[in-house]
Amino acid sequence: MKIPDKILVGGHTYEVVVGNDRGLESEGLRGSHSGFLRKIELRSEMSDEELSCTFIHEVLHAINEVYINSVLIEREVDGLANGFHQVLEQLGVRFTK
């Protein structure tokens, strides 16, 4: 499944950008989420599997912020993202460029 250009989380439209490689790489990140800018950025230089997991991870950050006031810490978001990614992969769902 192609990563969409936009997603809705709690009625908020988030722009999804794949390809801010230099900006994210300089910060040592695969992806980022900004609730203020309503934007998710993903590096394009990853494998499809890693890109899919990173997209799920950043979407969970948006869900965490919108629905539960950012109570989940990074380790919890990471664990949930990896779990969701594993289940979706088993079902044949992978997010790609």
Residue, then its C-alpha position, 0 to 999 in steps of 0.5 A: m500500500k502506498i504511503p498517502d500524502k495526507i492522513l487524518v488523525g482525530g479530524h486533523t490533516y497531517e501532511v506526509v512527506v517522504g524524502n527529507d533525507r538530509g534533514l532527518e539524517s543530520e538529526g539521526l532520525r528515520g522519521s519525525h512527527s510534528g503535531f504543531l505543523r501537522k506533518i510526518e516526515l520519513r527518510s526515503e533511503m530505507s528498505d520498504e520494510e523499515l519505511s513501513c515500520t517508521f510510518i506506523h511509528e510516526v502515525l502512532h506519535a500523532i495518535n498519542e498526541v491527539y487522543i491521549n495527550s502524549v502520555l506514551i513515552e518513546r519506548e512505548v510508541d516504539g514497542l507498539a509500532n513494532g507490534f503493529h508492523q509485525v501483524l500488518e506484515q503477516l497480513g500482507v500490508r506494507f506501506t511503501k513509497 
